[in-house]
Amino acid sequence: MQKKNLPHYAFASLVLIALPLPPALAAEVDAVQVVGAIEGVFGVNPGERRNHTKGTCAVGEFVGTKEAAVYSRSKLFAGKPVPVVARFSLAGGNPKAPDTAKSVRGMALQFKLPGGQLHQMAMLNTPMFGAARPKTFLDLMLALKPDPATGKPDPEKMKAFKESHPDSLAQSQHLASNNPPASYANSAYWGIHTFKFIDRKGKVTPVRWQFVPQDGEKRLSDEELKSAGANFLEAALIERTTQGAVRWDMMVSIGQLGDPEDDPTLPWPAERKQFKAGTLSISRALAQKGAACEAINYDPLVMADGIAPSNDPVLKFRSSAYAVSFGKRAAGQ
């Protein structure tokens, strides 16, 4: 049974879900706990993703730049078209979540590199994440579990969570103060975490990336928010692709000494050096049922040579939690 009418902060951090965690963090949480906590908030839809359940598939290609190839030996930046299977989504476990909700939007990409290699990315439309460590996300889900008597979260539990987890506040405040995008095509998406580009000589460069829409960013006005309806995002993206490819520029920021590399709640300074690493072109969008993206587990730790993860504990935790969720839906649970 689905839990409805959850406040916007119910969705603020719902992207957690393989590298081992440090012992201290591993003792705090495990993937089964986290997925179970998500189910406690949203219920279970057998055979569906536990998080980012509502989504739309798309296909296209990515072409990397010569400048990116200076920093990374990844075949992603070889300058040749790389086929992409994409998925756009809303955070949360409700397949009927309204597209007007002030919640996170996601863009997940699977790049099909030469030689059968895969590289994956799972991004958000907020410049920061809502948890500095997996325990914050677990505690949020526990606080949001609806009271059986009201069908809604206990306000006192939510208040206590926010007071004791300051790392959750920046993203939830960002969502509360910004209306949702008018289309998936009019939203930027951030990689959130720090990654490492590795060049042909083995030099490592810390980076963060953002996909910037060539159509420009556009948010719903307050009036549009009232009239847009619950299911406009998929139709809008499908319609947009019939007019021609939708494109995003992959912009990469280079980290400097002292920039946080293991805390996704802290954005880097805006003045960091940036360069264009490539262009994503989405040529077709379609409903996800039976489409290519439906069966893909967009684990962001599926990486090809030339790009590596940082020690961000949230990034490392995602792989195991994605696997638990994927295993359940693959079994029809």
VOSE-626777 format. One record per residue: y, x, z of N, C-alpha, C in turn; residue in one letter. Coordinates in steps of 0.02 Angstrom, whole numbers, plus 32768, in hexadecimal, padded with zeros to 4 digits. Each point is the difference from the previous one (the first is absolute). Layout:
REM residues N
YXZYXZYXZA
...
END
This chain:
REM residues 333
7FC5802A8000803B7FD68000803E802C8000M
80317FEF7FD6803C80297FFB80327FF18037Q
80218033801880377FF8803080407FFF7FD8K
802C7FCF800B803C7FF87FD8803E8005802BK
80387FFF7FDE80427FFF8021800B803B802FN
7FE6803B7FEC800C803B80288045801C7FEFL
8023801E80308042801B7FF37FFC803B7FD1P
803B80157FE4800080357FCE7FE38040801AH
8008800F80407FE6803F80197FB580028002Y
7FE07FC77FF67FB77FFF7FFB7FE880277FC4A
802C80097FCF7FED80217FC3801F80457FF9F
802780148031802A803A7FF77FD880407FF6A
7FC58007801D7FDC803F7FFD7FBB7FF97FE2S
7FF37FCB7FDC7FBB7FF17FEC7FE980277FC4L
7FFF804280057FE480277FCA7FCC8032801AV
7FF7800480427FCD802C801B7FBB7FED7FE7L
7FE280127FF77FBA7FEE7FF57FE080367FD7I
7EE981DC7FAA802C7FE480327FFD80338035A
804B7FFF80028003803D80277FFD7FF0804AL
7FE0802D80277FFC7FF38047804380058023P
800C7FD4802F803C800380297FF880358036L
8038801A801A7FFC802B803B7FDC7FDB8038P
7FDB8023802B7FD97FDE803580297FD0802AP
803E8012801180287FD4802B800E7FBE7FDEA
800F80027FBF800E7FC27FDC7FC07FDA7FF1L
7FCB80247FF17FC07FDF7FF27FE87FD8803CA
80118018803C7FEB7FDD803D80287FC0800AA
803C7FFC7FE2802B7FC680087FE77FC47FD9E
7FEC800A7FC27FF07FC97FD37FC580137FD4V
7FE07FCD7FE37FD2800C7FCA80087FCA7FCCD
7FE5800C7FC5800D7FD37FC77FE47FBB800CA
7FC67FFB80207FE27FBE800E802E7FD7802DV
801D8020803280307FDF802D803B7FE47FD9Q
801C80297FD5803C7FEC7FDB7FF27FC77FD1V
7FCB80057FD97FEF7FCA7FD27FF07FC08027V
7FDD800780387FF37FC5802980407FE0801BG
8031802A8011803F7FE6801980267FDB7FC9A
7FFE80197FC3801F7FDE7FC87FDF7FBB7FF7I
7FBE7FFE80047FDC7FC07FFA80147FD18039E
800E801C803A80157FD7803880437FDD7FF5G
8029801E7FD780427FE37FF07FFB7FCE7FC6V
7FDE80157FCB80027FD87FC27FC07FD87FF2F
7FCB800C80277FC17FE17FEF7FDD80277FCAG
7FC97FE57FE67FD880227FCE7FF97FD67FC1V
800E801E7FC87FF27FE17FBF7FC780287FE1N
7FC37FE680037FC680267FE88009801B7FBAP
7FEE80407FF8800480217FC0804580177FEBG
80327FF7802D804480137FF08017803B802BE
803380237FE8801F8035802880177FE48043R
7FFC802A803480177FEB8041804C80048005R
801D802A7FD88048800A8000801880037FB8N
80407FED7FF6801A7FFB7FBC7FD27FD57FD6H
7FEC7FC8801C7FCF7FD57FDF801B7FE07FC1T
803D7FEA8001801E7FDF7FC6801C80367FD1K
7FE780007FC2801780347FD27FF67FEF7FB8G
801A802C7FD680007FF77FB77FEB80427FE0T
7FD47FFD7FCE7FEA803C7FDD802F80117FC6C
7FFE803E7FEC802780177FC67FE1803F7FE4A
800F800E7FC27FE8803D7FE0803980217FDAV
7FFA80417FF6803480247FDC7FEF80497FFCG
8034802B80017FF580487FFB803880268023E
7FF3803F800D8030802C8021800580407FD6F
803E80177FF7800B80407FDE802A802D802CV
7FE4803980138022802E802C8031802D7FDBG
802A802380278034802B7FE37FEF804A8008T
802380297FD97FF7804880058018801A8043K
80357FE2801B801A801780417FCD7FF58037E
7FDC7FC87FFE7FCC7FF480337FC880337FFAA
7FF180147FC27FCA80307FF480108045801DA
8041800D800B8013803F80207FE980028049V
80017FC680207FEF7FFC80477FB77FEE800DY
7FE07FDD7FD17FBC7FEA800B7FD5800C7FC1S
7FC4801A800B7FD1800B7FC97FD77FC27FF0R
800F7FC780217FDC7FC37FF380037FEC7FB6S
7FC87FE77FE67FFE7FE77FBB802B7FC27FF8K
80167FE38037802D7FC77FFE804280137FDDL
801180418003804180177FE67FF7802B7FC2F
7FCA7FF47FDB7FF380287FC4802A7FEB7FC4A
80267FC98007802B7FEA7FCA7FDF7FD17FCFG
7FC17FEF800D7FDB7FD27FD47FF67FBD8024K
7FFC7FC97FDA7FF67FBF801F7FC07FFD8029P
80067FE8803E7FC77FF7802E7FF87FB5800CV
7FC57FE37FF17FF67FB8800C80067FF0804AP
801E7FC5800E800C7FEA80457FE67FB98009V
7FDE7FF480387FF07FBC801780297FF5803FV
802C7FCE7FFE80307FF480367FF17FBE8023A
80197FFB803D7FFC7FC2802580417FF88028R
80217FC67FF8803B7FEE80267FEC7FCC8034F
801D8003803C7FE67FD6803580347FF18036S
7FEE7FCF802A80247FEF803D7FD78017803CL
8022801C80327FDD8015803C7FE57FC48026A
7FCC800B80277FE27FCB80287FBF7FE77FE4G
7FDB7FDC80297FBE7FE87FEE7FFD7FB97FE8G
80387FE27FEF80027FBB7FEA80057FFD7FB4N
7FCD7FE87FDD80037FFC7FB780327FCE7FE6P
801A7FD6802D80317FCE7FEC8045800F801EK
800B803F801180418013801C80387FF07FCFA
80377FE4801880377FEF7FD28023803F7FE7P
801080007FBF802280397FE2804880098019D
80197FCF802580438005801D7FFF80208045T
7FC6800F801B7FFC801E8043802380438002A
8022800E80378021804180087FCD80328019K
7FD1800F7FD37FC9802C80107FFE80397FCDS
7FD58030800D7FF780397FD47FE27FEC7FBEV
8017801F7FCA7FDF7FFC7FBF7FE080437FF2R
7FC77FFF7FDE7FDD803E7FF37FF4800C7FB6G
7FFD803F7FED7FEA80137FBD7FCB80368008M
7FC37FF27FE97FC9803080047FEE80157FB9A
7FF280407FF77FF2801B7FBE7FC080298001L
7FD67FF67FCE7FC7802C7FF4800A80217FBCQ
800780438001800980267FC37FBC801B7FE9F
7FEF7FF57FC17FC180177FE4800C80407FD9K
7FF580388022800F80417FE47FC780187FD3L
800D80327FD67FCB801C7FD57FC5801A802AP
7FC67FFD7FE27FC4801980227FE47FD18035G
80177FC17FFF7FE67FD08030801F80038045G
8033802A8009802180058042802E7FC4800BQ
80077FEF8040802D7FCA80148034801A8030L
803B7FE27FFD8033800C8033801E7FBC8011H
800B7FF3804180187FBF8015803E8006802CQ
802A7FCD7FFB803B7FFA802A80047FB9801AM
80177FF8803E800B7FBE801D804580018021A
80307FDC7FE3804680068013801C7FBE8019M
803A8004802180237FC6801B80477FFC7FE5L
801E7FC5800580457FF97FEA803280098039N
7FEC80238034802D801480368001804D8004T
8039801E80108005804980017FE18020803DP
7FE67FD8802D7FDE801B803B7FC57FD38012M
7FD2801B80287FC77FD9801780107FE48045F
7FD57FD48019800C7FE080407FD6801A8039G
7FE3803B7FF97FD8801D80367FFB804B7FF6A
800C802580357FFB80497FFD7FB88017800CA
7FD87FD3801C7FBA8011800D7FD77FC07FFCR
7FBF80057FF47FD67FC47FF880027FD1803CP
8009801B803C7FFF7FD6803C80387FCC7FFFK
803980117FE480377FD07FFB7FEB7FC47FD6T
7FE0800D7FC87FEA7FC97FD57FCD7FD48024F
7FD0801F80227FCE7FD9802480227FD58036L
802E801D802480227FDA803580297FC77FE3D
801D800A7FC480247FCA7FDF7FD27FC67FF0L
7FC6800F7FE57FD07FCA7FEF7FE97FDB803FM
7FF5802480367FEB7FE0803E80377FD3801CL
803F80167FF980387FD88017800B7FC27FD5A
7FEE80057FC1800A7FC97FD17FC77FCD7FFFL
7FCA800E80227FC87FD17FFF80177FBC801AK
7FF87FCC7FD9801A7FBE80147FE17FE68040P
80297FE080287FE97FDD803C7FDB7FC27FEAD
7FC17FF580157FDA7FC57FEA80247FBE800FP
802A8000803380217FC2801380397FEE7FD1A
802080337FE3803B7FF47FD57FF580127FB7T
7FCE802A7FF37FF580197FBC803380347FECG
802880188030803480317FF27FFA803A8031K
801C803B7FEF7FFF8038802F80277FF0803FP
7FEB801F803680237FF98040804180287FFDD
803A7FE08005804080247FFC800780398032P
7FE47FF6803B8006803480337FD8803E7FEDE
7FC67FF67FE27FD880397FEA802480267FC8K
801F7FDA7FD3802480207FCA803D80268019M
80237FE3803180398022801E7FEB80418022K
7FC97FFD80247FE6803C80227FEB80357FCEA
7FE37FEA7FC87FED80317FCD803D80247FE5F
80337FDB7FED803B80207FE38023802F8031K
80007FEE80408020802A80327FD98041800CE
7FBF7FFD7FF77FD6803A800F7FEE80297FC1S
80147FE77FC57FEF80247FC2803F80067FD4H
802E802B8012803D80077FD87FF480187FB9P
7FC6801E7FF47FF180177FBC7FF57FC67FCFD
7FF87FC3801B7FF57FC67FD480417FDF7FEAS
80388013801D803D7FD97FF8802380097FBDL
8003803D7FE58029800D7FC57FE77FD67FC4A
7FBF7FFD7FF77FE77FDA7FC6800A7FB58009Q
7FF37FE7803D80097FB8800A80497FEC7FFAS
802E802C801680477FF27FF7801480017FB7Q
7FE3802E7FDA800E80037FB87FEA7FC07FDEH
7FC57FE780117FE67FC37FE2802A7FC48013L
80157FFD803F80277FC7801880457FFD7FDFA
801C80397FEE804480027FE7800480027FB4S
7FC680007FDE800080017FB77FD47FC87FE5N
801B7FD97FD37FD87FCC7FE07FCA801F7FD3N
7FCB7FDB7FF47FCA801B7FD68017800A7FB8P
7FDC802A7FD98012800B7FBA7FF67FC17FD6P
80297FFA7FCC7FFB7FC77FD37FC280047FD3A
7FE6803D7FF97FC4800C7FD87FE280418016S
7FBE80077FF67FE18041800C802180357FD4Y
80177FEB7FC4801E802E7FD0804580188016A
801F7FDE80308043801180187FFF801E8045N
7FCA802380117FFB801E80427FED804A7FF9S
801D8029802B7FEB804580077FC580038031A
7FD880347FFA7FC68008802C7FFD80498017Y
7FF6800980417FFE8042801E7FB880158012W
7FF280407FF97FBF801A80157FFA8004804BG
80377FFB802580057FFD80497FEE80438021I
7FC5801B7FF07FE8803D80208019803F7FDDH
7FF980388022800A80417FE17FBF80177FE0T
8005801B7FC37FC7801D7FDD801180487FEFF
7FCF80237FE4800A80467FED7FF180097FB6K
8031801A7FDC7FF480157FBB7FE980498001F
7FCC800F7FD97FE480447FFE800380187FB8I
802180397FF5800880187FBB7FC5802D7FECD
8003801C7FC47FC880277FE57FF480418027R
8031801780267FF8803D80287FEE7FEF8048K
7FFA7FC080107FEE7FED8044803B7FF3802DG
803D80057FE5803B7FF3802A80037FB58011K
800F7FF2804180017FBC801980487FEA800BV
80117FC57FE880437FE380097FF97FBB801FT
801F7FF5803C7FFE7FBC801D802C7FD17FD8P
7FE67FC47FF280257FD07FD77FF77FB9801BV
80307FD77FEF7FF97FB7800780177FE17FBER
7FE57FC67FEF80127FE27FC080127FB78005W
80247FEB7FCD80177FBB7FFA7FFC7FEC7FB6Q
7FE97FC37FF27FFF7FE67FBC803C7FD17FF9F
802E80127FD4803F7FDB7FF87FFD7FD67FC1V
800D7FBF80047FF97FD47FC68037800A7FCDP
7FED80097FC0803280057FCC80247FBD7FF4Q
7FE07FC9801480207FBE7FFB80377FF78035D
8003802E802F80317FFB80367FE47FD8803BG
801A800E803B7FEA7FDB803B80277FBF8006E
7FDD7FCB801180217FBF80097FDB7FDA8036K
80267FE6802F7FE47FD8803680147FB77FF7R
7FD87FD3801C80107FBA7FFF80407FF38029L
802B7FD67FE7803A7FEB80287FE77FCF8034S
802A7FF080307FEC7FCF80337FEF7FBD7FE0D
80267FEC7FCD7FF27FC17FDE7FBE80037FDAE
7FF480387FDE7FC280087FDB7FC48001802FE
800B801B803B7FCB800380327FE87FBA8012L
802E7FD180007FEF7FBB80127FDB7FDB7FC8K
800C80157FC27FE67FD97FC77FCB80247FD6S
7FF2803E80107FD480287FD57FB87FE77FFEA
7FE97FE180367FBB7FE980027FD28034801DG
7FC17FED800B7FD1802B80257FDB80317FD4A
80017FF57FBE7FD480287FD5802280167FBFN
803C801B8006802480137FC37FF480477FE9F
7FEA802C802D7FFD80477FEF7FCE80107FC8L
7FC57FE480047FCE800F7FCC80177FE77FBBE
80187FC27FFE80177FE37FC0803A80287FE3A
802D8016802C803A80267FE97FEB80437FE2A
7FCF8021801E7FEA80417FE67FDA7FF77FBEL
7FD67FCD7FFD7FDB7FF37FC180317FF17FC8I
80327FD6800E80317FEF7FCE8028803D7FEBE
8013802A80308027803C7FF07FDA802F7FD2R
7FBF8008800B7FD9802E7FD57FF77FE57FB9T
80077FBF7FF67FFD7FE67FBB803E80147FD8T
803580148022803E80147FDF8001804B7FF0Q
7FCF802580197FFE80487FF77FEB80228041G
7FF280407FFC7FE88025803A803580018038A
7FE77FFC803E802A8007803B7FF880498018V
80378021800D7FFD8048800E802080128043R
7FE280318020801C801E803D8001804C7FF6W
8034802080178004804980017FE680198043D
7FD3802F7FFF7FE78020803D803080378014M
80247FF580368031803180187FE38024803DM
7FFF80417FFE7FE280298036803680268025V
7FFE7FFC8042802D8026802C7FDB803C801CS
8023803880037FE2803E801A8016800A8048I
7FCF8008802C800F80088047801C80448011G
802780018035801A803F801B7FE5800C8045Q
8007803D80187FE980118043801F7FD18033L
7FD67FE2802A80187FD280337FFA7FB77FEDG
7FF67FF17FBF7FF67FBA7FED7FBD7FE8801BD
7FFE7FC3801C7FC17FE7801C7FCA7FF87FCAP
7FC6801C800D7FC97FFD7FD07FC77FD48019E
80017FEE80407FC77FDB801B80157FC08022D
803D7FE77FEF80187FC2801D801E7FD57FC9D
7FDB7FCD7FE780187FD77FC780377FCF8013P
80127FFC804180377FD38014804480227FF8T
800180407FF0803E80267FFB800C80167FB8L
802D7FDF7FDC801080157FBC802180457FFFP
7FFA80227FC9802280407FF7804A7FF37FEEW
802C8031800E80467FF87FED80087FF37FB5P
802F7FD47FEF800A7FEC7FBA801580397FD4A
801D8035801D801A80377FD67FCB80327FECE
7FC07FF680117FCC802E7FEC7FFC80047FB3R
7FF0803B7FE67FF980097FB87FCC7FD07FE5K
80117FDF7FC97FD27FD27FDF7FF780137FB7Q
7FC67FEE7FE57FF580087FB87FD37FC87FE8F
80047FF27FC07FD77FCC7FE17FBC801E7FEFK
7FCB7FE3801E7FBD801B7FF67FD97FDC7FCAA
801A7FC67FE97FDD7FDC7FCC80177FB87FFCG
7FE37FDB7FD180117FBA7FF77FC17FD67FFDT
7FFF7FCC80297FCA7FCF800080147FC67FD3L
7FD47FEC7FD2800D7FC87FD37FC97FCC800AS
80127FC480157FD07FCA800880067FD27FC2I
7FCA7FFB7FDB80017FDB7FC07FE57FB98006S
7FD87FF380337FE27FBE80077FF37FF18049R
800E7FC380157FF07FE980447FD57FC17FFAA
7FD47FF680317FD37FC67FFE7FE77FF08045L
7FE77FC280097FE47FEB80407FC8802F8013A
7FF9800E80427FD1803380147FB67FEB7FFFQ
7FF27FBF80017FBA7FEA80027FDB80177FC2K
7FCF802C80097FD8801A7FC9802180377FD8G
803E80118010802280367FDC7FF08044801FA
801480357FDD7FEB80438012801480158046A
803A7FEB80178018801780417FDB7FE1803BC
7FE07FC77FF47FE37FDA80387FCD80298027E
7FD780267FDD7FCA80248022801480468018A
803C80157FF0801580448012801680038049I
7FE8803380238016800E8044803680377FFAN
803E7FED80058037802F7FF2800C8030803AY
7FCE80268011800480328035803180377FEAD
8037800A8024803180337FEA7FEA8047800BP
7FC58009801F7FE5804480077FD180137FC7L
7FF87FD47FCF7FDD80127FC3803180277FD5V
7FF9804280008031802B7FE07FDD80337FD4M
801E800C7FC67FE780357FD4802380428011A
7FE580367FE6801B8043800E804A80047FEED
80268021802A8047800A7FF4802E7FD7802DG
7FE37FCE802280257FD880317FD37FF9803DI
801C800B803B7FD87FFF803E80257FD98036A
7FDB7FE7803280207FDB80368021802E8033P
802F7FE48026801C8022803A7FD47FF0803CS
80178014803B7FDA7FF1803D80177FC08021N
80237FD67FDC80167FC080197FC47FD8801AD
7FFE7FEE80417FC57FDE801B7FF67FBA7FE3P
80377FDF7FED7FFA7FBE7FE17FE080057FBBV
801680307FD97FE2800B7FBE7FB6800F8006L
7FEE802B802F7FB9801180087FD67FC58017K
801E7FD480277FDB7FC7801A7FF27FCB7FCBF
802B7FFC7FCF7FFB7FCB7FCF7FBC7FFF7FDCR
7FE6803B7FF17FC380047FD97FC57FDD8021S
7FF6800C80407FC77FE2802380097FB58008S
803D7FEA800D800C7FB880077FFA7FDC7FBEA
8017801E7FCA7FF67FE37FBD7FB57FF97FF3Y
7FDA803280147FB87FFF7FF37FDD7FC78025A
80147FF4803F7FE37FC9802680107FBD7FDFV
803E7FF77FED80157FC27FDE7FDA7FF77FBFS
7FFB80367FD97FDE7FFD7FBF7FB67FEF8009F
7FE1801F80327FBA7FF2800B7FF37FB78011G
802D7FE380277FF87FB9801280077FD37FC4K
8033800C7FD780097FD27FC87FCB800B7FCBR
7FE8803E7FF87FCB800D7FCF7FBF7FDC8014A
7FF87FF680427FC47FDD8019800B7FB48002A
803A7FEA7FE9800E7FB87FFF80147FE58044G
8012802C802E80137FE98043804B7FF18004Q
END
